[in-house]
């Protein structure tokens, strides 16, 4: 990490890890049962997402979309594939695609399934 004046320069891996963890917490926050915990977590998530937005960091979640080999994703698992079937859908995003100022800095990780 480097600091010059008002700016702090972080390494790419740290930014990706920070963004991924915020995404994971956001996706699991609906499982919080205690209302006090939920209100506190929701406030913190809103502030963290605001920072990401200010820094032009975005998530792309392609869940439910038709899979295309040209997407910025890596397939980590394929469900229910029998024979040659090029008609796949993204069943689940294990990690989102992360953009920094509209450029991909992290490829998503997906589970695909044969489209019925």
LOFI-215699 format. One record per residue: residue in three letters; y, z, x of N, C-alpha, C, O, CB in turn. Coordinates in steps of 0.02 Angstrom, whole numbers, padded with zeros to 5 digits, always signed. Glycine has a CB too. Layout:
<pts>
alaYZXYZXYZXYZXYZX/...
</pts>
This chain:
<pts>
unk-00059+00000+00042+00000+00000+00000+00062+00000+00045+00064+00033+00096+00000+00061-00048/unk+00111-00037+00024+00173-00043+00062+00232-00031+00015+00230-00052-00042+00177-00113+00096/unk+00283+00001+00039+00341+00017-00002+00404-00010+00032+00417+00003+00090+00347+00093-00015/unk+00444-00047-00007+00508-00070+00019+00560-00065-00037+00559-00104-00084+00504-00143+00047/unk+00604-00016-00031+00655-00006-00083+00623+00017-00148+00587+00066-00150+00695-00069-00094/unk+00637-00019-00202+00611-00003-00269+00541-00031-00280+00508-00011-00327+00658-00030-00322/unk+00518-00077-00238+00454-00110-00248+00399-00077-00208+00409-00053-00152+00459-00183-00230/unk+00340-00077-00237+00279-00055-00203+00230-00112-00204+00218-00141-00257+00249+00010-00236/unk+00203-00129-00147+00155-00183-00143+00085-00153-00140+00068-00115-00094+00168-00229-00081/unk+00044-00170-00190-00025-00145-00193-00072-00201-00174-00056-00260-00181-00041-00118-00263/unk-00131-00182-00150-00180-00234-00135-00212-00257-00200-00214-00220-00249-00233-00209-00085/unk-00236-00318-00200-00264-00351-00259-00321-00310-00290-00325-00304-00351-00288-00420-00242/unk-00365-00283-00248-00422-00246-00272-00400-00185-00312-00430-00169-00363-00467-00225-00214/unk-00348-00150-00289-00323-00091-00324-00295-00110-00392-00306-00075-00442-00269-00056-00282/unk-00258-00165-00395-00229-00188-00459-00284-00206-00508-00281-00187-00567-00183-00249-00447/unk-00336-00241-00485-00392-00260-00527-00429-00198-00553-00444-00194-00612-00441-00306-00489/unk-00443-00150-00509-00477-00089-00529-00436-00051-00580-00463-00027-00630-00492-00045-00468/unk-00372-00044-00568-00326-00010-00615-00328-00043-00683-00336-00010-00734-00254-00009-00587/unk-00321-00108-00684-00321-00146-00747-00388-00141-00783-00389-00130-00844-00304-00219-00735/unk-00443-00148-00747-00510-00143-00778-00522-00075-00810-00549-00071-00865-00564-00156-00726/unk-00501-00023-00777-00512+00044-00804-00469+00055-00866-00492+00088-00913-00496+00098-00752/unk-00410+00029-00868-00369+00034-00929-00402-00004-00986-00404+00021-01042-00297+00006-00917/unk-00429-00063-00971-00464-00102-01022-00524-00063-01049-00535-00061-01109-00486-00170-00993/unk-00563-00034-01004-00622+00004-01025-00603+00064-01069-00634+00077-01121-00661+00029-00964/unk-00551+00100-01049-00529+00158-01089-00504+00134-01157-00518+00166-01208-00473+00197-01051/unk-00467+00080-01158-00441+00053-01221-00498+00036-01268-00495+00051-01328-00397-00009-01209/unk-00550+00005-01242-00607-00015-01283-00649+00044-01306-00682+00040-01358-00651-00063-01245/unk-00649+00099-01269-00690+00156-01289-00650+00210-01326-00680+00258-01350-00722+00187-01228/unk-00585+00202-01332-00544+00253-01364-00561+00262-01438-00548+00316-01466-00470+00236-01357/unk-00589+00212-01470-00607+00218-01540-00664+00266-01551-00678+00286-01608-00624+00150-01569/unk-00699+00285-01498-00756+00331-01503-00735+00405-01499-00777+00449-01506-00806+00315-01448/unk-00671+00417-01487-00647+00486-01483-00646+00516-01553-00617+00488-01599-00576+00489-01451/unk-00679+00574-01560-00685+00607-01626-00629+00657-01639-00606+00662-01696-00753+00642-01630/unk-00607+00693-01589-00556+00745-01596-00487+00712-01602-00467+00676-01556-00559+00795-01537/unk-00451+00724-01657-00387+00692-01669-00335+00709-01616-00297+00665-01596-00361+00712-01738/unk-00333+00771-01591-00285+00790-01539-00297+00749-01475-00250+00725-01444-00289+00865-01524/unk-00361+00743-01457-00378+00702-01398-00359+00630-01409-00333+00597-01364-00454+00707-01383/unk-00370+00605-01469-00355+00536-01485-00280+00522-01479-00261+00471-01450-00380+00518-01555/unk-00239+00566-01507-00166+00556-01505-00142+00556-01432-00102+00513-01413-00130+00611-01545/unk-00166+00603-01392-00146+00606-01322-00169+00544-01283-00131+00515-01245-00176+00670-01289/unk-00232+00525-01294-00258+00466-01259-00221+00403-01281-00206+00360-01239-00334+00458-01273/unk-00207+00396-01345-00172+00337-01370-00102+00331-01340-00080+00276-01323-00167+00339-01447/unk-00067+00388-01333-00001+00387-01303-00006+00364-01230+00033+00322-01208+00031+00458-01307/unk-00053+00392-01192-00061+00374-01122-00080+00300-01115-00054+00266-01071-00114+00417-01088/unk-00125+00276-01157-00144+00206-01154-00085+00160-01169-00077+00108-01137-00201+00192-01203/unk-00045+00179-01218+00013+00138-01234+00061+00133-01174+00087+00079-01160+00050+00168-01295/unk+00072+00189-01139+00115+00189-01080+00085+00146-01024+00120+00108-00991+00127+00261-01055/unk+00019+00153-01012-00014+00114-00960-00012+00039-00977+00001-00002-00933-00086+00137-00951/unk-00025+00022-01039-00021-00049-01060+00049-00076-01054+00059-00135-01039-00046-00057-01132/unk+00099-00034-01065+00169-00055-01057+00183-00073-00984+00217-00121-00970+00216+00001-01081/unk+00156-00033-00938+00164-00047-00866+00131-00114-00849+00161-00156-00815+00133+00009-00823/unk+00070-00125-00874+00036-00188-00861+00077-00247-00888+00083-00298-00854-00034-00188-00893/unk+00104-00239-00947+00144-00293-00977+00207-00307-00936+00224-00365-00924+00164-00274-01049/unk+00240-00254-00913+00300-00262-00871+00285-00299-00806+00326-00337-00781+00331-00194-00856/unk+00225-00286-00780+00204-00318-00717+00171-00386-00728+00146-00417-00681+00157-00272-00679/unk+00171-00409-00790+00143-00475-00809+00067-00478-00796+00041-00530-00774+00178-00531-00770/unk+00032-00422-00809-00041-00420-00804-00069-00425-00874-00051-00386-00918-00065-00355-00767/unk-00114-00473-00885-00142-00485-00951-00218-00485-00947-00248-00501-00896-00117-00550-00980/unk-00249-00468-01004-00322-00472-01011-00338-00530-01058-00302-00542-01106-00351-00405-01038/unk-00392-00565-01043-00417-00616-01089-00489-00596-01106-00532-00592-01062-00414-00688-01057/unk-00501-00585-01170-00567-00567-01195-00592-00626-01237-00561-00644-01287-00565-00501-01238/unk-00646-00657-01216-00672-00717-01249-00732-00703-01294-00769-00749-01311-00691-00768-01197/unk-00742-00640-01313-00798-00622-01356-00798-00667-01419-00747-00676-01452-00795-00548-01376/unk-00858-00694-01433-00865-00736-01493-00848-00809-01482-00861-00850-01526-00823-00709-01547/unk-00818-00826-01426-00799-00895-01411-00860-00935-01386-00907-00907-01359-00742-00897-01359/unk-00857-01000-01396-00909-01044-01369-00904-01043-01293-00849-01050-01265-00902-01117-01397/unk-00960-01034-01259-00961-01032-01186-00954-01102-01157-00985-01149-01182-01026-00998-01160/unk-00914-01107-01105-00904-01169-01069-00910-01152-00994-00879-01105-00971-00835-01203-01085/unk-00950-01190-00958-00961-01176-00887-00897-01177-00845-00897-01150-00790-01010-01226-00858/unk-00844-01207-00870-00781-01211-00834-00737-01150-00844-00683-01145-00814-00743-01272-00854/unk-00759-01103-00885-00719-01042-00897-00717-00999-00835-00762-01003-00792-00747-01002-00957/unk-00666-00957-00830-00659-00912-00773-00700-00849-00784-00674-00793-00783-00585-00894-00761/unk-00766-00859-00795-00812-00803-00807-00876-00813-00768-00895-00870-00751-00827-00796-00882/unk-00909-00758-00753-00975-00759-00723-01023-00731-00774-01011-00678-00804-00977-00718-00655/unk-01079-00766-00784-01130-00744-00832-01173-00692-00797-01203-00705-00745-01174-00804-00858/unk-01177-00631-00827-01218-00578-00798-01284-00571-00834-01331-00542-00807-01180-00512-00800/unk-01288-00598-00895-01350-00594-00933-01349-00647-00987-01297-00663-01015-01360-00523-00963/unk-01408-00676-01001-01416-00725-01054-01467-00700-01103-01524-00685-01084-01437-00795-01024/unk-01448-00695-01167-01492-00669-01219-01524-00726-01259-01490-00775-01275-01454-00622-01265/unk-01587-00718-01275-01622-00762-01323-01620-00836-01306-01613-00877-01352-01593-00753-01388/unk-01628-00853-01244-01626-00924-01225-01697-00950-01217-01736-00924-01176-01585-00934-01159/unk-01713-01000-01256-01778-01032-01251-01767-01106-01236-01737-01142-01276-01819-01022-01317/unk-01791-01128-01180-01784-01199-01161-01713-01216-01141-01673-01172-01124-01806-01243-01218/unk-01698-01279-01142-01632-01304-01123-01586-01304-01184-01593-01346-01228-01636-01375-01092/unk-01540-01257-01186-01492-01253-01241-01423-01244-01211-01409-01193-01180-01509-01195-01290/unk-01381-01294-01219-01314-01289-01190-01264-01265-01242-01204-01268-01231-01293-01357-01162/unk-01288-01242-01298-01245-01219-01353-01245-01142-01353-01281-01111-01391-01270-01246-01421/unk-01203-01112-01310-01200-01040-01302-01135-01012-01328-01084-01046-01332-01209-01021-01229/unk-01138-00949-01348-01078-00913-01368-01073-00850-01325-01124-00823-01303-01081-00894-01445/unk-01012-00828-01312-01003-00767-01272-01014-00708-01318-00974-00694-01363-00931-00765-01239/unk-01071-00675-01307-01092-00619-01349-01051-00556-01334-01033-00519-01379-01167-00605-01337/unk-01036-00545-01269-01001-00484-01250-00964-00495-01185-00989-00528-01139-01050-00425-01243/unk-00904-00467-01180-00866-00467-01118-00881-00401-01083-00862-00348-01109-00789-00477-01130/unk-00913-00403-01026-00926-00343-00987-00862-00323-00950-00847-00264-00941-00985-00353-00937/unk-00825-00373-00927-00760-00365-00896-00717-00424-00918-00742-00480-00923-00765-00361-00816/unk-00653-00412-00932-00610-00467-00955-00587-00510-00896-00593-00491-00838-00550-00440-00993/unk-00561-00568-00912-00525-00608-00863-00458-00573-00855-00427-00553-00904-00517-00685-00886/unk-00434-00565-00793-00370-00533-00782-00322-00583-00751-00338-00616-00701-00376-00470-00736/unk-00264-00589-00783-00212-00634-00758-00154-00593-00731-00136-00541-00758-00187-00682-00815/unk-00125-00617-00677-00064-00589-00649-00014-00646-00647-00023-00694-00611-00075-00556-00578/unk+00039-00639-00686+00090-00692-00691+00057-00759-00707+00072-00810-00676+00131-00697-00626/unk+00011-00758-00756-00024-00816-00782-00074-00849-00734-00096-00905-00746+00026-00867-00803/unk-00091-00814-00680-00141-00839-00632-00201-00792-00632-00193-00731-00634-00111-00845-00561/unk-00261-00821-00631-00322-00780-00632-00328-00742-00566-00328-00772-00511-00384-00825-00643/unk-00333-00675-00572-00345-00635-00512-00415-00603-00515-00439-00575-00466-00291-00580-00504/unk-00447-00607-00574-00514-00579-00582-00551-00618-00635-00529-00624-00692-00511-00504-00600/unk-00609-00645-00615-00652-00681-00663-00686-00631-00708-00707-00577-00686-00704-00725-00626/unk-00693-00648-00771-00727-00605-00819-00802-00604-00806-00829-00649-00773-00713-00627-00890/unk-00835-00555-00833-00908-00549-00830-00932-00548-00903-00908-00508-00943-00932-00483-00790/unk-00980-00593-00919-01000-00602-00989-01075-00602-00999-01114-00615-00953-00972-00665-01015/unk-01094-00586-01061-01162-00594-01085-01158-00653-01134-01117-00652-01180-01192-00527-01118/unk-01202-00703-01124-01202-00760-01171-01267-00761-01210-01317-00733-01188-01192-00826-01134/unk-01265-00793-01267-01324-00799-01309-01326-00868-01339-01275-00901-01347-01325-00745-01365/unk-01387-00891-01355-01394-00956-01387-01362-00952-01456-01375-00906-01494-01469-00976-01393/unk-01321-01001-01471-01287-01004-01536-01336-01026-01589-01372-01075-01580-01226-01052-01533/unk-01337-00990-01644-01384-01005-01699-01354-01057-01746-01385-01076-01795-01401-00942-01739/
</pts>
